[in-house]
Amino acid sequence: MRTFLFLTISIALLLQAGCGPRDDRPADMPRLYPVKISIVQDGKPLEEADVTLTAKTPTNYGVSTGFTDASGVAILRTYGYNGVPVGQYTVAVIKRTVEGATLATSPIDGSTYETGGTVYQTVDVQYTDTVQSPLNINVTEKGATESFDVGAPVRISLGQNTL
């Protein structure tokens, strides 16, 4: 499970491309405003979930992403830049876990990683669709802060972990 979570975190970090503010935004990128989203599941903060905002009106910069921390909070970024353009967005939340994985050793560098096991989606599918999720947020020039409850945990098998 740790390998899958590590890979998920690594991919999210790569998508976020950098930690600090960047001043090299493309000329056509609209101004970005701070957005903080809190996710709870069954009354508790949902840690290590992917949060995706998809603009209701398609634009070149209409997708923003974040990853929840231990307190269930995600700070959203757009193409690696802090913030989100003004607009109406659908919010999707995805969290997956891996059960039954075994440790393997890399023949390249000797590091260990988890392989095999079954991947499970733990957030109800109604919240995972980037177009049809019932969760919405309006980002204004003041930014946005919102909290969402994704209900009780579910356990939907997505198949075998192929790592």
Sine and cosine of phi, psi and omega as CSV:
sin_phi,cos_phi,sin_psi,cos_psi,sin_omega,cos_omega
0.00,0.00,-0.60,0.80,-0.02,-1.00
-0.89,0.46,-0.61,0.79,0.00,-1.00
-0.90,0.44,-0.70,0.71,0.00,-1.00
-0.88,0.47,-0.71,0.71,0.02,-1.00
-0.90,0.43,-0.64,0.77,0.04,-1.00
-0.88,0.48,-0.70,0.71,0.01,-1.00
-0.91,0.42,-0.65,0.76,0.04,-1.00
-0.87,0.48,-0.72,0.70,0.02,-1.00
-0.89,0.45,-0.69,0.73,-0.02,-1.00
-0.87,0.48,-0.69,0.72,0.01,-1.00
-0.90,0.44,-0.69,0.72,0.02,-1.00
-0.87,0.50,-0.67,0.74,0.00,-1.00
-0.92,0.40,-0.63,0.77,0.04,-1.00
-0.90,0.45,-0.65,0.76,0.04,-1.00
-0.90,0.43,-0.57,0.82,-0.01,-1.00
-0.96,0.28,-0.41,0.91,0.09,-1.00
0.73,0.69,0.95,0.32,0.09,-1.00
0.95,-0.33,0.40,-0.92,-0.08,-1.00
-0.98,-0.22,-0.64,0.77,-0.11,-0.99
-1.00,-0.05,0.10,-0.99,0.03,-1.00
-0.88,0.47,0.55,-0.83,0.01,-1.00
-0.87,-0.50,0.59,-0.80,0.00,-1.00
-0.94,-0.34,0.12,0.99,-0.08,-1.00
-0.98,-0.21,0.57,0.82,-0.02,-1.00
-0.88,0.48,0.56,-0.83,0.09,-1.00
-0.87,0.50,0.51,-0.86,-0.06,-1.00
-0.87,0.50,-0.52,0.85,-0.04,-1.00
-1.00,0.01,0.00,1.00,0.01,-1.00
-0.97,0.24,0.77,-0.63,0.02,-1.00
-0.93,0.36,0.25,-0.97,0.05,-1.00
-0.89,0.46,0.61,-0.80,-0.04,-1.00
-0.94,-0.34,0.59,-0.81,-0.04,-1.00
-0.83,-0.55,0.55,-0.84,-0.08,-1.00
-0.91,0.42,0.71,-0.70,0.04,-1.00
-0.73,-0.68,0.80,-0.60,0.03,-1.00
-0.81,-0.59,0.81,-0.59,-0.01,-1.00
-0.85,-0.52,0.75,-0.66,0.09,-1.00
-0.97,-0.26,0.73,-0.68,0.00,-1.00
-0.88,-0.47,0.79,-0.61,0.11,-0.99
-0.86,-0.51,0.51,-0.86,0.06,-1.00
-0.72,-0.69,0.84,-0.54,-0.01,-1.00
0.84,0.55,0.60,0.80,0.06,-1.00
0.99,0.15,0.02,1.00,-0.03,-1.00
-0.86,-0.51,0.50,-0.87,0.06,-1.00
-0.84,0.54,0.68,-0.73,0.01,-1.00
-0.99,-0.11,0.96,-0.28,-0.04,-1.00
-1.00,0.05,0.53,-0.84,0.10,-1.00
0.88,0.48,0.66,0.75,0.07,-1.00
-0.95,-0.30,0.58,-0.81,0.10,-0.99
-1.00,0.09,0.74,-0.67,0.04,-1.00
-0.88,-0.48,0.80,-0.60,-0.02,-1.00
-0.81,-0.59,0.76,-0.65,0.11,-0.99
-0.97,-0.25,0.77,-0.64,0.05,-1.00
-0.85,-0.52,0.82,-0.57,-0.03,-1.00
-0.88,0.47,0.68,-0.74,0.05,-1.00
-0.95,0.32,-0.45,0.90,0.12,-0.99
-0.94,-0.34,0.93,-0.38,-0.08,-1.00
-0.83,0.55,0.70,-0.71,0.08,-1.00
-0.63,-0.77,0.14,-0.99,0.06,-1.00
-0.91,0.42,-0.42,0.91,-0.04,-1.00
-0.85,-0.52,0.67,0.74,-0.13,-0.99
-1.00,-0.02,0.19,0.98,0.04,-1.00
-0.80,-0.61,0.78,-0.63,0.04,-1.00
-0.76,-0.64,0.51,-0.86,-0.08,-1.00
-0.71,-0.71,0.35,-0.94,0.09,-1.00
-0.35,-0.94,0.14,-0.99,-0.04,-1.00
-0.69,-0.73,0.79,-0.61,-0.08,-1.00
-0.96,0.29,0.61,-0.79,0.05,-1.00
-1.00,-0.03,-0.17,-0.99,-0.05,-1.00
-0.87,0.49,-0.41,0.91,0.02,-1.00
-1.00,-0.07,0.15,0.99,0.04,-1.00
0.98,0.18,0.24,0.97,-0.07,-1.00
-0.98,-0.20,0.73,-0.69,0.09,-1.00
-0.88,-0.48,0.74,-0.68,0.13,-0.99
-0.99,-0.17,0.85,-0.52,-0.13,-0.99
-1.00,0.08,0.56,-0.83,0.02,-1.00
-0.73,-0.68,0.46,-0.89,0.01,-1.00
-0.86,-0.51,0.91,-0.41,-0.03,-1.00
0.75,0.66,0.66,0.75,0.06,-1.00
1.00,0.06,-0.02,1.00,-0.01,-1.00
-0.96,-0.29,0.67,-0.75,0.00,-1.00
-0.87,0.49,0.76,-0.65,0.10,-1.00
0.96,-0.28,0.03,-1.00,-0.09,-1.00
-0.65,-0.76,0.63,-0.77,0.07,-1.00
-0.91,0.41,0.40,-0.92,0.08,-1.00
-0.85,0.53,0.66,-0.75,0.07,-1.00
0.41,-0.91,0.05,-1.00,0.06,-1.00
-0.99,-0.11,0.72,-0.69,-0.08,-1.00
-0.73,-0.68,0.52,-0.85,0.21,-0.98
-1.00,-0.05,0.67,-0.74,-0.04,-1.00
-0.95,-0.32,0.81,-0.59,0.08,-1.00
-0.91,-0.42,0.61,-0.79,-0.01,-1.00
-0.79,-0.61,0.79,-0.62,0.00,-1.00
-0.75,-0.66,0.74,-0.68,0.14,-0.99
-0.65,-0.76,0.77,-0.64,0.01,-1.00
-0.81,-0.58,0.51,-0.86,0.10,-1.00
-0.76,-0.65,0.32,-0.95,0.06,-1.00
-0.85,-0.53,0.75,-0.66,0.04,-1.00
-0.86,-0.51,0.60,-0.80,0.08,-1.00
0.99,0.12,0.27,0.96,0.02,-1.00
-0.96,0.27,0.40,-0.92,0.07,-1.00
-0.87,-0.49,0.38,-0.93,0.03,-1.00
-0.99,0.13,0.67,-0.75,0.08,-1.00
-0.77,-0.64,0.31,-0.95,0.01,-1.00
-0.91,-0.41,0.75,-0.66,0.01,-1.00
-0.94,0.34,0.78,-0.62,0.06,-1.00
-0.95,0.31,-0.23,0.97,-0.05,-1.00
-0.99,0.13,-0.78,0.62,-0.08,-1.00
-0.81,-0.59,0.04,1.00,0.04,-1.00
0.98,0.19,0.02,1.00,0.02,-1.00
-0.95,0.30,0.38,-0.92,0.02,-1.00
-0.97,-0.23,0.48,-0.88,0.03,-1.00
-0.47,-0.88,0.33,-0.94,0.03,-1.00
-1.00,0.01,0.61,-0.79,0.01,-1.00
-0.67,-0.74,0.40,-0.92,0.01,-1.00
0.96,0.28,-0.29,-0.96,-0.02,-1.00
1.00,0.05,0.04,-1.00,-0.02,-1.00
-0.93,-0.38,0.71,-0.71,0.02,-1.00
-1.00,-0.02,0.73,-0.68,0.02,-1.00
-0.83,-0.56,0.67,-0.74,0.16,-0.99
-1.00,0.04,0.76,-0.64,-0.08,-1.00
-0.93,-0.38,0.07,1.00,0.09,-1.00
-0.92,-0.40,0.70,-0.71,0.01,-1.00
-0.77,0.64,0.70,-0.72,-0.09,-1.00
-0.85,0.52,-0.41,0.91,0.01,-1.00
-0.88,0.48,-0.40,0.92,-0.02,-1.00
-1.00,-0.09,-0.09,1.00,-0.11,-0.99
-1.00,-0.09,-0.20,0.98,-0.04,-1.00
-0.99,0.10,0.85,-0.53,-0.07,-1.00
-0.95,0.32,-0.15,0.99,0.02,-1.00
-0.94,-0.34,-0.65,0.76,-0.15,-0.99
-0.96,-0.28,0.09,1.00,0.04,-1.00
-0.84,0.54,0.60,-0.80,0.04,-1.00
-0.98,0.22,-0.07,1.00,-0.02,-1.00
-1.00,0.06,0.74,-0.67,-0.03,-1.00
-0.68,-0.73,0.46,-0.89,0.06,-1.00
-0.61,-0.80,0.60,-0.80,0.06,-1.00
-0.94,-0.33,0.89,-0.45,0.02,-1.00
-0.99,-0.12,0.83,-0.56,0.01,-1.00
-0.93,-0.38,-0.06,-1.00,0.04,-1.00
-0.93,0.36,-0.13,0.99,0.12,-0.99
-1.00,-0.09,-0.01,1.00,-0.07,-1.00
1.00,0.08,-0.41,-0.91,0.01,-1.00
-0.31,-0.95,0.59,-0.81,0.13,-0.99
-0.73,-0.69,0.80,-0.60,-0.08,-1.00
-0.57,-0.82,0.46,-0.89,0.08,-1.00
-0.85,-0.52,0.63,-0.77,0.01,-1.00
-0.73,-0.68,0.60,-0.80,0.09,-1.00
-0.94,-0.34,0.84,-0.54,-0.04,-1.00
-0.99,-0.16,0.35,0.94,0.11,-0.99
0.96,0.27,-0.27,-0.96,-0.04,-1.00
-0.95,0.30,0.50,-0.87,0.06,-1.00
-0.89,0.46,0.53,-0.85,0.10,-0.99
-0.86,-0.51,0.15,-0.99,0.02,-1.00
-0.65,-0.76,1.00,0.04,-0.05,-1.00
-0.95,-0.30,0.88,-0.48,0.00,-1.00
-0.94,0.33,0.77,-0.64,0.04,-1.00
-0.96,-0.29,0.07,1.00,0.03,-1.00
0.96,-0.30,-0.21,-0.98,-0.09,-1.00
-0.99,0.14,0.62,-0.78,0.13,-0.99
-0.96,0.26,0.87,-0.50,-0.10,-1.00
-1.00,-0.07,0.15,0.99,0.04,-1.00
-0.95,0.32,0.00,0.00,0.00,0.00
